[in-house]
Amino acid sequence: MVSRILIAIGALVLAVPLVLCVIYRPDRAIRTATASVADVICAKAFVSGLDPDAVFCGDAGPSRHSPPAGMLRYRLDRAAKTVDASVMGFLTQLSQLRGNATEYPL
């Protein structure tokens, strides 16, 4: 009887965080952050002509107090005028310069 109660409690403890992740979707916040980083680096590198490394370290990159500070990466393609930003290679967001404005191609 006690083992069934412990199994039920264990299942509940595992199910609650899973249900909360499905409801609140933490990946949306990460995608918003990577899209913002890609957009800022794209605008400042291609429109303003600033160094993308300096922009990432100063304006667009994560603060050193942020939990994913070491996990955020970006890749700049000067020929295609695009910037990809991701967290450890996942949840990548792309920003592309088209004309005089940066856009998020679908």
C-alpha positions as a printed Julia matrix, in Angstrom:
106×3 Matrix{Float64}:
  0.0    0.0     0.0
  2.79   2.41    0.91
  4.66   1.66   -2.33
  1.57   2.52   -4.42
  1.27   5.84   -2.62
  4.95   6.58   -3.25
  4.58   5.69   -6.93
  1.56   7.98   -7.22
  3.43  10.84   -5.53
  6.46  10.27   -7.77
  4.29  10.3   -10.89
  2.66  13.51   -9.75
  6.03  15.13   -9.05
  7.16  14.25  -12.58
  3.9   15.21  -14.26
  3.48  18.7   -12.8
  6.67  20.23  -14.34
  5.92  18.57  -17.66
  2.39  20.02  -17.75
  3.71  23.46  -16.78
  6.25  23.36  -19.62
  3.54  22.47  -22.09
  1.29  25.28  -20.86
  3.84  28.08  -20.44
  6.27  27.14  -23.28
  9.66  28.42  -22.03
 11.05  28.09  -25.56
  9.05  31.18  -26.57
 11.09  33.42  -24.29
 14.33  31.94  -25.61
 13.21  32.41  -29.21
 12.31  36.04  -28.47
 15.75  36.63  -26.98
 17.6   35.05  -29.9
 15.47  36.97  -32.41
 16.28  40.2   -30.61
 20.01  39.46  -30.63
 19.93  38.56  -34.33
 17.99  41.73  -35.18
 20.28  44.07  -33.23
 23.47  42.55  -34.65
 22.04  42.58  -38.19
 21.01  46.23  -37.97
 24.2   47.45  -36.37
 26.55  45.37  -38.54
 24.95  45.95  -41.94
 23.19  49.31  -41.57
 25.54  51.12  -39.17
 28.72  49.27  -40.18
 29.75  48.44  -36.62
 31.84  45.43  -35.62
 29.44  42.54  -34.87
 31.67  41.16  -32.1
 31.64  44.51  -30.32
 27.87  44.77  -30.73
 27.38  41.25  -29.35
 29.61  41.9   -26.35
 28.13  45.32  -25.64
 24.58  45.9   -26.81
 23.07  42.64  -28.01
 24.73  39.9   -26.04
 23.6   38.52  -22.72
 24.76  40.11  -19.52
 27.26  38.12  -17.53
 24.64  37.66  -14.81
 22.2   36.0   -17.21
 21.96  32.21  -16.85
 22.48  31.43  -20.57
 25.33  33.94  -20.9
 27.83  31.41  -22.2
 25.32  29.54  -24.35
 24.21  32.29  -26.74
 25.92  32.23  -30.16
 25.56  34.11  -33.42
 26.71  33.52  -36.98
 26.99  36.36  -39.49
 26.91  35.85  -43.26
 28.06  39.01  -45.01
 27.3   37.75  -48.52
 23.66  36.93  -47.74
 23.42  39.74  -45.15
 21.95  37.43  -42.52
 22.55  36.83  -38.83
 21.6   33.58  -37.06
 21.41  33.63  -33.28
 20.91  30.47  -31.21
 21.29  28.95  -27.78
 23.81  26.11  -28.02
 22.79  25.58  -31.65
 19.1   25.16  -30.81
 16.14  27.54  -31.12
 17.85  29.43  -33.94
 16.39  32.71  -35.17
 17.38  34.38  -38.43
 17.42  38.08  -39.23
 18.1   39.28  -42.77
 18.78  42.73  -44.19
 16.42  43.49  -47.06
 16.59  46.97  -48.43
 17.02  49.35  -45.52
 15.32  47.29  -42.82
 15.92  43.98  -41.1
 13.25  41.34  -41.44
 12.55  37.87  -40.1
 12.07  35.6   -43.11
  9.68  32.71  -42.53
